[in-house]
Amino acid sequence: MKELFPLKQVNGYIFSLLLTVVALSVYFFDMSFAMGLTILIVTAFIQAGVQLVVFMHAGESEDKGGIYLHTIYGVAVAILTILGSLLAMIWGYMI
């Protein structure tokens, strides 16, 4: 019966709830902008990692290296797109 209980998913759910409470504490406690933004960004990336590994079963397939490589590539493209947009629109540089 123990092998039928989804312990990994329950632990992932509890950890997700804990990360949500930590992120929500930024609203309830009077924190500086920099501290609040740092906590929100860190908890968001950890939350995304938990969702990817636990609930989307990224590490359970035979091609888990490819899945992680594609995920890292997607994050890199997103960061470059955001920085390029900031560079062109806000900081005034044109390529």
C-alpha positions as CSV (number, residue, x, y, z in Angstrom):
1,M,0.0,0.0,0.0
2,K,2.9,2.3,0.7
3,E,4.0,2.3,-3.0
4,L,0.6,3.4,-4.1
5,F,0.6,6.6,-1.9
6,P,1.9,9.6,-3.9
7,L,4.4,10.8,-1.2
8,K,6.5,12.8,-3.6
9,Q,3.5,14.8,-4.9
10,V,2.2,15.4,-1.4
11,N,5.6,16.7,-0.3
12,G,5.8,18.8,-3.4
13,Y,2.3,20.3,-2.7
14,I,3.3,21.1,0.9
15,F,6.5,22.7,-0.2
16,S,4.6,24.7,-2.8
17,L,2.2,25.9,-0.1
18,L,5.2,26.9,2.1
19,L,6.8,28.9,-0.7
20,T,3.4,30.6,-1.3
21,V,3.2,31.6,2.4
22,V,6.8,33.0,2.2
23,A,5.9,35.0,-0.9
24,L,2.7,36.2,0.7
25,S,4.6,37.4,3.8
26,V,6.2,40.1,1.6
27,Y,2.7,41.7,1.4
28,F,1.9,41.4,5.1
29,F,5.3,42.4,6.5
30,D,6.6,45.9,5.9
31,M,9.7,45.1,3.8
32,S,11.8,47.3,1.7
33,F,11.3,47.1,-2.1
34,A,14.6,45.5,-2.8
35,M,14.1,42.8,0.0
36,G,10.6,42.0,-1.1
37,L,11.5,41.8,-4.8
38,T,14.4,39.5,-4.0
39,I,12.2,37.2,-1.9
40,L,9.6,37.1,-4.7
41,I,12.1,36.3,-7.4
42,V,13.8,33.6,-5.4
43,T,10.6,31.9,-4.4
44,A,9.2,32.1,-7.9
45,F,12.2,30.3,-9.4
46,I,12.2,27.6,-6.7
47,Q,8.4,27.2,-7.2
48,A,8.9,26.8,-10.9
49,G,11.6,24.2,-10.3
50,V,9.3,22.3,-7.9
51,Q,6.5,22.3,-10.4
52,L,8.7,21.1,-13.2
53,V,10.3,18.3,-11.3
54,V,7.5,17.1,-9.1
55,F,4.3,17.7,-11.0
56,M,5.4,17.7,-14.6
57,H,7.6,14.6,-14.0
58,A,10.6,16.1,-15.8
59,G,13.1,13.9,-14.1
60,E,11.3,10.6,-14.7
61,S,11.7,10.1,-18.4
62,E,14.6,8.6,-20.2
63,D,15.5,11.9,-21.9
64,K,15.6,14.0,-18.8
65,G,18.9,15.7,-19.9
66,G,17.1,17.0,-23.0
67,I,14.2,18.2,-21.1
68,Y,16.4,20.2,-18.7
69,L,18.5,21.5,-21.6
70,H,15.4,22.8,-23.4
71,T,14.2,24.4,-20.2
72,I,17.5,26.1,-19.6
73,Y,17.5,27.3,-23.2
74,G,14.0,28.7,-22.8
75,V,14.9,30.6,-19.7
76,A,18.0,32.0,-21.5
77,V,15.9,33.2,-24.4
78,A,13.4,34.8,-22.1
79,I,16.1,36.6,-20.2
80,L,17.8,37.8,-23.4
81,T,14.4,39.0,-24.7
82,I,13.6,40.9,-21.5
83,L,17.1,42.5,-21.4
84,G,17.0,43.4,-25.1
85,S,13.6,45.0,-24.6
86,L,14.9,47.0,-21.7
87,L,18.0,48.0,-23.6
88,A,16.0,49.3,-26.6
89,M,13.0,50.8,-24.9
90,I,14.0,52.1,-21.5
91,W,17.8,52.7,-21.7
92,G,17.6,54.1,-25.2
93,Y,20.2,52.0,-26.9
94,M,19.5,50.9,-30.5
95,I,21.4,48.1,-32.1
